[in-house]
Amino acid sequence: MTGDLDAAYASCRRIAAEHGRTYYLATTLLSPERRRAVHALYAFARMVDDIVDHADNPARVLDPRDATAHRLAPLTEVSPAQHLDLVEKQLRLALEHGNLATTDRRRHQIVTAAADTITRYDIAHAHIWTFLDAMRMDVPGTATHRTRYATMSDLREYMRGSAAAIGLQLLPVLGTVVPVVDAEPAAAALGEAFQLTNFLRDVAEDLDRDRVYLPTDELQAFGVDEDHLRACHHRGHTDTPLRRALAHLIALNRDIYRQAVPGIALLAPRVRPAITTAATLYAEILDRIEAADYQVFATRATVPHHRRILVAAKGLTISRR
């Protein structure tokens, strides 16, 4: 059983290394136990996101409000082994209910490792459901399906599940020097900051999927609508109105980082260098977008490998003090 669990965590580590280079680099600054827990949560989120992007027969996806019938009662007065078994069942039922069934061996391993992490660190199940409900918003055929967001408030409601919930899942793993509830606002904000950075970097990729994760009213304030976005995408060139809109949204994104970063001091001292590294490198994606003159349709903004190593090395030096 231990060997199976180790194999499950190893599979999650490989997924994190392949798809989350910045996050993976930051996790090298964590203790082995915390590191593999973060890999498991990352791999679970990545798996669900990939399933959503390639959902089969999306019209058959059920209304997420009905999912409560499949959610087991609060888990009390059960042994750790029983708790783990029930959490696994919850995760699988939630995925299957959303037509996000886990069928192959790797997905089975991800759910196994995620369930173990949720149990081991007593992660509130509500954060998992909030994340899954947000992911269903990306699936055509669900009652909550959305591909456009009129305001930043609307987008932040989506990010509450897609990003803030991830930050809240991580808090028990990372540990805090204050009651967890006091650290939650900053953790949620950091998740949102990362997510909005993704949206700004991946405008072209999202358009190709018929999704726009930039608030309509914020774009329109600069004379940009969806047709304008698509025209820029077609030409592979960001023009002046869109450049100004992106500069404005980057400023909003940096403000969320400013709200979030002070919360790193509320985390356990040994994990602060890792989270600081992740926040520093992800925020630098915004710098790269600016350095490329906001040409998000011509190039994908990334932080160079040598820079990522330099920031991580600094974090390692701090963590060893």
BELBEL-V971696 format. One record per residue. N is the residue number from 1. PHI is phi in radians with two decimals (999 if undefined). OMEGA is omega in degrees with one decimal (* if undefined). D_CENTER is the distance of its C-alpha to the mean C-alpha in Angstrom with 2 decimals. Layout:
BEGIN
N,PHI,OMEGA,D_CENTER  N,PHI,OMEGA,D_CENTER
END
This chain:
BEGIN
1,999,178.2,29.45  2,-1.07,178.5,28.25  3,-1.10,177.9,28.35  4,-1.10,-179.5,26.26  5,-1.19,177.0,23.58  6,-1.08,178.4,23.71  7,-1.14,179.0,23.43  8,-1.13,178.4,20.36  9,-1.16,178.5,18.63  10,-1.10,177.2,20.05  11,-1.09,178.2,18.54  12,-1.12,178.5,15.00  13,-1.06,-179.8,15.99  14,-1.12,178.8,17.15  15,-1.14,178.9,14.01  16,-1.09,-179.9,12.03  17,-1.14,-176.6,15.06  18,-1.36,-169.8,15.26  19,-1.89,-177.0,11.90  20,-2.12,-170.6,10.11  21,-1.02,-179.8,13.30  22,-1.16,179.2,12.45  23,-1.08,-177.5,10.37  24,-1.10,179.2,13.15  25,-1.07,-180.0,15.82  26,-1.13,-177.9,14.78  27,-1.20,178.0,14.90  28,-1.13,178.8,18.47  29,-1.54,-179.4,19.46  30,-1.63,172.9,18.68  31,-1.15,-178.1,21.27  32,-0.95,-178.4,21.28  33,-1.15,178.8,20.47  34,-1.15,-177.9,17.45  35,-1.03,-176.2,16.34  36,-1.27,175.2,16.53  37,-1.17,177.5,14.83  38,-1.12,177.0,11.66  39,-1.05,-178.8,12.18  40,-1.14,180.0,12.66  41,-1.18,177.3,9.55  42,-1.11,-177.5,7.54  43,-1.11,178.4,10.19  44,-1.12,179.1,10.13  45,-1.09,179.6,6.68  46,-1.14,179.9,7.92  47,-1.05,-179.3,11.25  48,-1.10,179.5,10.66  49,-1.07,179.3,9.15  50,-1.16,178.9,12.21  51,-1.11,179.9,14.52  52,-1.06,-178.0,13.80  53,-1.19,-178.9,14.51  54,-2.23,-177.2,17.66  55,-1.11,175.4,18.74  56,-1.59,178.0,22.51  57,0.81,-173.9,24.76  58,-1.04,-179.5,22.13  59,-1.11,-179.4,25.01  60,-1.48,-179.5,25.42  61,-1.16,-175.9,22.14  62,-1.42,177.6,23.32  63,-1.11,-177.1,22.74  64,-1.08,178.2,19.93  65,-1.14,178.7,22.46  66,-1.37,-175.8,24.52  67,-1.15,-179.5,21.95  68,-1.05,179.4,23.41  69,-1.17,-177.6,26.41  70,-1.73,-178.8,24.49  71,-1.50,-177.0,22.82  72,-1.20,179.5,25.07  73,-1.08,178.0,26.80  74,-0.90,-172.8,25.54  75,-1.56,178.9,26.08  76,-2.28,176.1,29.00  77,0.97,174.6,32.02  78,-2.20,178.3,30.78  79,-1.27,176.9,30.84  80,-0.96,-179.3,27.76  81,-1.14,178.4,28.41  82,-1.15,179.1,28.69  83,-1.07,179.6,25.53  84,-1.05,-179.7,23.56  85,-1.06,-179.2,25.30  86,-1.22,177.5,24.50  87,-1.09,177.0,20.78  88,-1.02,179.5,20.74  89,-1.10,178.3,22.74  90,-1.05,-178.3,20.46  91,-1.07,-178.0,17.40  92,-1.17,179.1,19.65  93,-1.13,179.5,21.32  94,-1.09,178.5,18.21  95,-1.17,-178.7,17.13  96,-1.14,-179.7,20.76  97,-1.10,178.7,21.32  98,-1.55,-177.1,18.70  99,1.03,179.3,20.40  100,-2.01,-173.2,17.54  101,-1.13,176.3,20.01  102,-1.72,-173.5,19.53  103,-2.07,-174.4,22.63  104,-1.54,-173.4,22.59  105,-1.10,-178.0,22.94  106,-1.10,178.5,19.67  107,-1.11,177.1,17.77  108,-1.05,179.9,20.27  109,-1.14,-179.7,19.54  110,-1.09,179.4,15.78  111,-1.10,179.2,16.62  112,-1.07,-179.5,19.38  113,-1.17,179.7,17.45  114,-1.13,178.7,14.68  115,-1.10,178.4,17.64  116,-1.12,179.0,19.45  117,-1.12,-179.9,16.74  118,-1.04,-179.8,16.43  119,-1.26,-175.5,20.21  120,-1.06,-176.3,20.88  121,-1.82,177.3,18.88  122,0.90,179.1,19.65  123,-1.29,-178.4,16.14  124,-1.04,-177.5,16.81  125,-1.12,-179.5,16.52  126,-1.02,180.0,15.92  127,-1.20,177.0,12.28  128,-1.24,-178.9,11.95  129,-1.13,179.2,14.06  130,-1.07,177.6,12.32  131,-1.11,-177.7,9.07  132,-1.12,178.6,11.59  133,-1.11,177.7,13.62  134,-1.13,179.8,11.11  135,-1.13,178.0,10.62  136,-1.16,177.5,14.42  137,-1.12,178.7,14.69  138,-1.55,-175.0,13.93  139,-1.72,176.3,16.74  140,-0.99,178.3,20.24  141,1.81,177.0,22.74  142,-1.46,179.7,20.90  143,-1.13,-176.8,22.42  144,-1.77,-175.3,19.25  145,-1.02,176.9,18.47  146,-2.51,175.9,17.81  147,-2.19,179.6,17.48  148,-2.38,-178.1,18.68  149,-2.31,-172.0,18.17  150,-1.23,-175.0,21.41  151,-2.34,175.5,20.42  152,-1.12,176.9,17.78  153,-1.07,177.7,18.21  154,-1.10,-179.2,17.42  155,-1.14,-179.4,14.22  156,-1.19,174.7,13.19  157,-1.15,174.7,14.12  158,-1.12,-178.0,11.65  159,-1.18,175.3,8.83  160,-0.99,177.9,10.33  161,-1.62,-174.1,9.01  162,-1.35,-173.2,5.91  163,-2.35,-178.8,4.59  164,-1.03,-179.7,7.86  165,-1.09,177.5,8.27  166,-1.16,176.9,5.85  167,-1.05,179.8,8.05  168,-1.24,175.6,10.93  169,-1.10,-174.5,10.59  170,-1.33,-174.4,10.89  171,-0.95,179.7,13.90  172,-1.12,178.1,16.46  173,-1.26,-175.8,15.67  174,-1.29,-177.3,16.06  175,1.54,-178.3,18.97  176,-2.35,176.4,20.37  177,-1.78,176.1,23.85  178,-2.29,173.1,23.89  179,-0.93,-175.1,23.35  180,-0.91,-177.3,19.68  181,-1.04,179.7,20.02  182,-1.28,-179.6,21.07  183,-1.59,-173.3,17.96  184,-1.13,-178.8,15.55  185,-1.01,-179.6,15.91  186,-1.22,178.7,15.02  187,-1.11,178.1,12.02  188,-1.12,179.9,10.71  189,-1.12,179.5,11.86  190,-1.15,175.4,10.21  191,-1.04,178.5,6.66  192,-1.13,-179.6,8.35  193,-1.06,177.4,10.08  194,-1.04,-176.3,7.47  195,-1.12,-179.3,6.34  196,-1.13,174.6,10.12  197,-1.05,175.9,10.97  198,-1.01,-177.8,9.31  199,-1.10,179.9,11.36  200,-1.22,178.9,14.36  201,-1.25,-168.5,14.32  202,-1.86,-179.0,13.92  203,-0.95,-176.9,16.48  204,-1.14,-179.3,18.80  205,-1.07,179.6,16.58  206,-1.18,176.8,15.41  207,-1.05,178.1,19.10  208,-1.08,177.0,20.14  209,-1.67,-178.1,18.16  210,1.05,176.1,19.89  211,-2.26,175.5,16.92  212,-2.26,-178.6,17.05  213,-1.79,173.0,14.16  214,-1.92,-173.7,16.59  215,-1.02,-177.0,18.70  216,-1.01,-175.7,22.12  217,-1.21,178.2,24.18  218,-1.19,177.2,22.77  219,-1.21,-176.2,23.66  220,-1.11,177.6,26.98  221,-1.08,179.1,28.04  222,-1.96,177.4,28.46  223,1.37,-178.2,30.10  224,-1.96,171.7,27.19  225,-2.11,-175.6,26.61  226,-1.17,177.8,25.00  227,-1.05,177.9,28.20  228,-1.10,177.8,28.12  229,-1.00,-176.7,24.58  230,-1.17,177.8,25.74  231,-1.13,177.5,28.95  232,-1.12,178.7,27.23  233,-1.09,-179.0,25.07  234,-1.09,-179.4,28.32  235,-1.43,-175.9,30.07  236,1.21,-174.5,27.25  237,-2.53,176.1,28.01  238,-1.58,-179.2,26.59  239,-1.57,-173.0,29.58  240,-1.09,179.7,30.49  241,-1.04,-179.9,29.24  242,-1.22,177.4,25.74  243,-1.03,179.3,25.79  244,-1.17,178.7,26.62  245,-1.11,179.7,23.92  246,-1.16,177.8,21.22  247,-1.07,178.0,22.86  248,-1.12,-178.5,22.68  249,-1.20,174.8,18.99  250,-1.13,177.2,18.36  251,-1.10,176.9,20.57  252,-1.10,179.8,18.59  253,-1.10,-179.8,15.36  254,-1.13,178.0,17.41  255,-1.16,176.9,18.69  256,-1.17,174.8,15.33  257,-1.02,-179.0,15.06  258,-1.09,176.9,18.65  259,-1.25,-172.2,17.93  260,-1.50,-169.9,15.20  261,-1.03,177.5,16.88  262,-1.02,179.2,19.94  263,-1.19,178.2,17.96  264,-1.07,178.7,17.59  265,-1.17,178.9,21.30  266,-1.52,179.9,20.68  267,-1.48,175.8,19.03  268,-1.01,-175.1,21.33  269,-0.92,-175.1,23.17  270,-1.21,-178.3,22.43  271,-1.72,-175.3,18.63  272,-1.05,178.6,18.90  273,-1.04,-179.5,19.58  274,-1.15,-178.1,16.43  275,-1.26,175.1,14.17  276,-1.09,177.7,16.62  277,-1.06,-180.0,16.38  278,-1.07,-178.4,12.62  279,-1.14,-179.9,13.14  280,-1.09,-176.4,16.33  281,-1.22,-179.5,15.25  282,-1.20,177.8,12.28  283,-1.10,-179.8,14.71  284,-1.22,173.1,17.28  285,-1.05,177.4,15.66  286,-1.11,175.9,17.10  287,-1.05,-177.9,20.37  288,-1.21,176.4,20.39  289,-1.10,178.7,20.02  290,-1.12,-178.5,22.94  291,-1.11,178.0,24.90  292,-1.57,179.0,24.76  293,1.03,175.3,26.24  294,1.12,-177.3,23.17  295,-1.43,-175.7,23.96  296,-1.23,178.7,20.54  297,-1.64,-178.3,22.50  298,-1.80,-176.8,24.46  299,-2.65,177.9,22.05  300,-1.71,-175.7,18.42  301,-1.20,177.3,17.87  302,-2.41,175.1,17.18  303,-1.52,-177.1,18.26  304,-1.01,-176.9,21.30  305,-1.01,-177.7,21.41  306,-1.09,178.5,24.25  307,-1.22,178.7,22.43  308,-1.08,179.1,19.41  309,-1.13,-179.3,22.08  310,-1.09,-179.2,24.01  311,-1.17,179.2,21.29  312,-1.13,179.6,20.38  313,-1.11,176.2,24.14  314,-1.09,177.9,24.59  315,-1.11,178.7,22.00  316,-1.11,178.8,23.86  317,-1.06,180.0,27.12  318,-1.17,-176.1,25.99  319,-1.16,-178.0,24.64  320,-1.58,-178.6,28.09  321,-1.26,*,30.10
END
